[in-house]
């Protein structure tokens, strides 16, 4: 048995049982990968994959049971490499963070600036993607930290999540819009206008929908986007009223637009910092977490990861 056999098994699953794609990802031949799988199955005495001819269809029951062990072994190998590098290069290396556009654009810049000042030799990889992709990257061990509002806290078997900060949605309109007349804002008044907001599954969109549904209102959502900059652009074109994360508004940059407080109309949102259990973190990764939240010191984080404390550290 060797690590390459285990990598081929893992990559075959990741590539939805397409052995050609798995072989390409690992820079090996398809025939060689197929032989490695057969050799491993022969050594283990069980078939890992269901097949139809030469085509792999999926995992067998045995394969499903053993995949978790394969993932854990390969994760431990990566942790061993990271740990050895940590001993000789404490302040050098890379830190991979997966987050959404909203967090990368509005919440993280001051934190990243302070981090780079403290660790100038650390290469920072910022992956901007949707919540589901952030989950996938964390599961695959391709990033060290995930930051998002959606999806992360639902994976409590694999991840440990820490609340990063709380925030609310706001209503953005052009300065002389009728909603900006000093009259108390209500969902009924907002629903009188076409709305522009986030795609499903992004930046608290579910809570926006829940608020209108609870009020038995069906707003006319004429346009959805992944980020607030696009939403604001179309509000400027007077296509509708925008519903955005309130921290995405900047008075100086967004001249001609006004943000109306809607904290009483929509539920509070929480953005989370997520770590995969068993994933080795370099010392500077703990420092990044501490910059995000003062009470996330290394001892606290390690205690939670080890399961010696609840998976929740309150703000």
C-alpha positions as CSV (number, residue, x, y, z in Angstrom):
1,X,0.0,0.0,0.0
2,X,1.3,3.5,-0.8
3,X,0.1,7.1,-0.5
4,X,-0.4,7.4,-4.3
5,X,-3.0,4.7,-4.3
6,X,-4.9,6.5,-1.6
7,X,-4.6,9.8,-3.5
8,X,-6.0,8.1,-6.6
9,X,-9.0,6.8,-4.7
10,X,-9.7,10.2,-3.1
11,X,-9.3,12.0,-6.4
12,X,-11.5,9.6,-8.3
13,X,-14.3,10.3,-5.8
14,X,-13.7,14.1,-6.1
15,X,-13.9,13.9,-9.9
16,X,-17.2,12.1,-9.7
17,X,-15.7,8.7,-10.6
18,X,-14.2,10.0,-13.9
19,X,-10.8,8.2,-13.8
20,X,-9.5,10.2,-16.8
21,X,-10.0,13.5,-14.8
22,X,-8.6,12.0,-11.7
23,X,-5.5,10.8,-13.5
24,X,-5.0,14.2,-15.1
25,X,-5.3,15.9,-11.7
26,X,-2.6,13.7,-10.3
27,X,-0.4,13.8,-13.4
28,X,-0.5,10.1,-14.0
29,X,-1.8,7.9,-16.8
30,X,-5.4,6.4,-16.7
31,X,-4.0,2.9,-17.1
32,X,-1.6,3.4,-14.3
33,X,-4.3,4.8,-12.0
34,X,-6.5,1.9,-12.8
35,X,-3.8,-0.6,-11.9
36,X,-3.0,1.3,-8.6
37,X,-6.7,1.0,-7.6
38,X,-6.8,-2.7,-8.5
39,X,-3.6,-3.4,-6.6
40,X,-5.0,-1.6,-3.5
41,X,-8.3,-3.6,-3.7
42,X,-6.3,-6.8,-4.0
43,X,-4.2,-6.0,-1.0
44,X,-7.3,-5.0,1.1
45,X,-9.4,-7.9,-0.1
46,X,-12.4,-5.8,-1.0
47,X,-13.6,-3.9,-4.0
48,X,-13.8,-0.2,-3.4
49,X,-15.7,0.8,-6.6
50,X,-18.7,-0.4,-8.4
51,X,-17.9,-1.0,-12.1
52,X,-19.7,-1.6,-15.4
53,X,-17.0,-2.9,-17.7
54,X,-14.1,-0.5,-17.4
55,X,-16.3,2.3,-16.2
56,X,-16.4,3.3,-12.5
57,X,-20.0,4.0,-11.3
58,X,-19.5,4.8,-7.6
59,X,-18.3,3.5,-4.3
60,X,-19.2,0.0,-2.9
61,X,-20.4,-0.2,0.7
62,X,-16.8,-1.2,1.7
63,X,-15.4,1.7,-0.3
64,X,-17.8,4.2,1.4
65,X,-16.7,2.9,4.8
66,X,-13.0,3.1,4.0
67,X,-13.1,6.5,2.2
68,X,-13.2,8.3,5.5
69,X,-10.1,6.5,6.7
70,X,-8.3,7.3,3.4
71,X,-9.2,11.0,3.8
72,X,-7.9,11.0,7.3
73,X,-4.6,9.3,6.4
74,X,-3.9,11.8,3.6
75,X,-4.9,14.7,5.9
76,X,-2.4,13.5,8.5
77,X,0.3,13.3,5.9
78,X,-0.3,16.9,4.9
79,X,-0.4,17.9,8.6
80,X,3.0,16.1,9.1
81,X,4.5,18.1,6.2
82,X,3.0,21.4,7.5
83,X,4.2,20.7,11.0
84,X,7.8,20.0,9.9
85,X,7.8,23.2,7.8
86,X,6.5,25.1,10.8
87,X,9.5,24.0,12.9
88,X,11.9,25.5,10.5
89,X,9.9,28.4,9.0
90,X,7.7,29.8,11.7
91,X,6.9,33.1,9.9
92,X,7.0,31.9,6.3
93,X,4.6,30.0,4.2
94,X,1.1,30.5,2.9
95,X,-2.3,31.0,4.4
96,X,-5.3,30.0,2.3
97,X,-8.7,31.6,3.0
98,X,-11.9,31.0,1.2
99,X,-14.6,33.7,1.6
100,X,-17.4,35.4,-0.2
101,X,-17.0,38.7,-2.2
102,X,-18.9,40.6,0.6
103,X,-16.4,39.5,3.3
104,X,-13.3,40.0,1.1
105,X,-14.5,43.4,0.0
106,X,-15.9,44.9,3.1
107,X,-15.0,43.0,6.3
108,X,-11.4,41.7,5.7
109,X,-9.3,44.5,4.3
110,X,-8.3,46.1,7.6
111,X,-7.6,42.6,9.1
112,X,-5.5,41.5,6.1
113,X,-3.6,44.7,6.2
114,X,-2.6,44.2,9.9
115,X,-1.8,40.6,9.2
116,X,0.5,41.3,6.3
117,X,2.2,44.0,8.4
118,X,2.9,41.4,11.1
119,X,3.8,38.5,8.8
120,X,5.3,40.0,5.6
121,X,6.8,36.7,4.4
122,X,3.5,34.8,4.5
123,X,1.8,34.5,1.1
124,X,-1.9,35.0,1.5
125,X,-4.3,33.2,-0.9
126,X,-7.7,34.7,-1.0
127,X,-10.3,32.5,-2.7
128,X,-13.5,34.4,-3.5
129,X,-16.4,32.0,-4.0
130,X,-19.9,31.0,-2.9
131,X,-20.7,29.4,0.4
132,X,-21.1,25.8,-1.0
133,X,-17.7,26.1,-2.7
134,X,-16.1,27.3,0.5
135,X,-17.4,24.2,2.2
136,X,-16.0,22.0,-0.5
137,X,-12.5,23.7,-0.3
138,X,-12.5,23.2,3.5
139,X,-13.5,19.6,3.2
140,X,-10.8,19.0,0.6
141,X,-8.2,20.6,2.8
142,X,-7.4,23.1,0.1
143,X,-7.9,26.1,2.4
144,X,-7.1,26.8,6.0
145,X,-10.0,29.1,7.0
146,X,-13.5,29.6,5.6
147,X,-15.4,32.8,6.2
148,X,-19.1,33.1,5.2
149,X,-22.6,33.7,6.5
150,X,-24.2,30.7,5.0
151,X,-23.5,26.9,4.9
152,X,-20.5,26.7,7.2
153,X,-22.2,26.2,10.6
154,X,-24.4,23.4,9.1
155,X,-21.3,21.2,8.7
156,X,-20.7,20.7,12.5
157,X,-19.4,17.2,12.1
158,X,-16.4,18.2,10.0
159,X,-16.0,21.9,11.0
160,X,-15.6,24.0,14.0
161,X,-17.3,27.4,13.6
162,X,-16.7,30.6,15.5
163,X,-18.9,33.7,15.2
164,X,-17.0,36.4,13.5
165,X,-19.4,39.3,13.7
166,X,-23.1,40.1,13.5
167,X,-24.7,42.4,10.9
168,X,-28.0,43.5,9.4
169,X,-29.4,44.3,5.9
170,X,-30.1,47.8,4.9
171,X,-32.1,49.4,2.1
172,X,-30.2,51.5,-0.4
173,X,-31.9,54.1,-2.6
174,X,-30.9,57.1,-4.6
175,X,-31.0,60.3,-2.5
176,X,-34.3,61.7,-3.5
177,X,-36.2,58.4,-3.5
178,X,-39.7,58.5,-2.0
179,X,-38.6,56.0,0.7
180,X,-36.0,58.5,1.9
181,X,-38.7,60.9,3.2
182,X,-38.2,60.4,6.9
183,X,-41.3,58.2,7.3
184,X,-40.7,55.0,9.2
185,X,-39.6,52.2,7.0
186,X,-41.8,49.1,6.7
187,X,-41.7,45.9,4.6
188,X,-45.0,47.0,3.0
189,X,-43.5,50.3,1.8
190,X,-40.4,48.5,0.5
191,X,-42.5,45.9,-1.3
192,X,-44.2,48.7,-3.3
193,X,-41.0,49.0,-5.3
194,X,-39.0,46.6,-7.5
195,X,-36.2,45.1,-5.5
196,X,-32.6,44.3,-6.3
197,X,-30.7,42.0,-4.0
198,X,-28.5,39.0,-3.6
199,X,-28.7,35.6,-5.4
200,X,-30.3,32.7,-3.4
201,X,-27.8,31.4,-0.9
202,X,-25.6,34.5,-0.7
203,X,-25.2,37.2,1.9
204,X,-28.3,36.4,4.0
205,X,-30.7,36.2,1.2
206,X,-32.7,33.5,3.0
207,X,-33.4,35.9,5.9
208,X,-34.6,38.5,3.4
209,X,-37.1,36.0,1.9
210,X,-38.2,34.9,5.4
211,X,-39.0,38.4,6.5
212,X,-41.2,39.1,3.5
213,X,-42.9,35.7,3.8
214,X,-43.6,36.2,7.5
215,X,-45.3,39.5,6.5
216,X,-47.2,37.7,3.8
217,X,-45.7,39.9,1.1
218,X,-44.3,38.8,-2.3
219,X,-41.8,41.4,-3.4
220,X,-41.0,42.0,-7.1
221,X,-37.3,41.0,-7.2
222,X,-36.3,42.3,-10.6
223,X,-32.6,41.5,-10.4
224,X,-30.2,39.5,-8.3
225,X,-26.4,39.7,-8.1
226,X,-23.5,38.1,-6.2
227,X,-22.2,41.3,-4.6
228,X,-23.4,44.7,-3.4
229,X,-21.3,46.7,-5.9
230,X,-23.5,45.3,-8.7
231,X,-26.7,45.9,-6.7
232,X,-25.7,49.5,-6.1
233,X,-24.9,50.1,-9.8
234,X,-28.5,49.1,-10.8
235,X,-30.0,51.2,-8.0
236,X,-28.1,54.2,-9.4
237,X,-29.8,53.4,-12.7
238,X,-33.2,53.6,-10.9
239,X,-34.1,50.0,-11.7
240,X,-35.3,49.4,-8.2
241,X,-34.6,49.6,-4.4
242,X,-31.5,47.7,-3.2
243,X,-31.4,45.3,-0.2
244,X,-27.7,44.9,0.8
245,X,-25.5,44.1,3.7
246,X,-25.3,47.3,5.6
247,X,-21.4,47.2,5.8
248,X,-21.3,47.3,2.0
249,X,-22.3,51.0,2.1
250,X,-19.7,53.7,2.2
251,X,-20.9,57.3,2.4
252,X,-18.0,58.8,0.5
253,X,-17.7,56.2,-2.2
254,X,-21.5,55.8,-2.7
255,X,-22.4,59.4,-3.2
256,X,-25.8,59.9,-4.6
257,X,-27.1,56.9,-2.7
258,X,-28.5,56.7,0.8
259,X,-28.6,53.7,3.2
260,X,-31.8,53.3,5.2
261,X,-31.7,51.4,8.5
262,X,-33.7,48.2,8.2
263,X,-32.3,46.4,11.3
264,X,-35.8,46.2,12.8
265,X,-37.3,44.6,9.6
266,X,-34.8,41.8,8.8
267,X,-33.3,39.1,11.1
268,X,-29.8,39.5,12.3
269,X,-27.1,37.7,10.3
270,X,-23.9,36.1,11.7
271,X,-20.7,35.6,9.7
272,X,-18.7,32.6,10.8
273,X,-15.0,31.6,10.8
274,X,-14.7,27.9,10.0
275,X,-11.9,25.4,10.5
276,X,-11.8,21.8,9.4
277,X,-11.3,19.3,12.3
278,X,-7.9,17.6,12.0
279,X,-6.4,20.2,9.6
280,X,-3.0,21.5,10.8
281,X,-2.8,25.2,11.3
282,X,0.5,27.2,11.2
283,X,1.1,29.6,14.1
284,X,0.3,32.6,12.0
285,X,-3.1,31.2,11.1
286,X,-4.0,31.4,14.8
287,X,-2.8,35.0,14.8
288,X,-5.1,35.8,11.8
289,X,-8.0,34.4,13.8
290,X,-7.1,36.5,16.8
291,X,-7.1,39.6,14.5
292,X,-10.6,38.7,13.5
293,X,-11.7,38.2,17.1
294,X,-9.7,39.1,20.2
295,X,-10.9,36.1,22.3
296,X,-9.9,33.6,19.6
297,X,-6.4,32.9,21.0
298,X,-4.5,29.8,20.0
299,X,-5.3,27.9,23.2
300,X,-9.0,28.5,22.9
301,X,-9.1,27.4,19.3
302,X,-7.1,24.3,19.9
303,X,-9.3,23.4,22.8
304,X,-12.4,23.6,20.7
305,X,-10.8,21.7,17.8
306,X,-9.8,19.0,20.2
307,X,-13.4,18.7,21.4
308,X,-12.6,19.8,25.0
309,X,-15.0,22.7,24.8
310,X,-18.3,23.3,23.0
311,X,-18.1,24.1,19.3
312,X,-19.2,27.7,20.0
313,X,-17.3,30.7,21.3
314,X,-19.7,33.5,21.8
315,X,-19.0,37.0,20.5
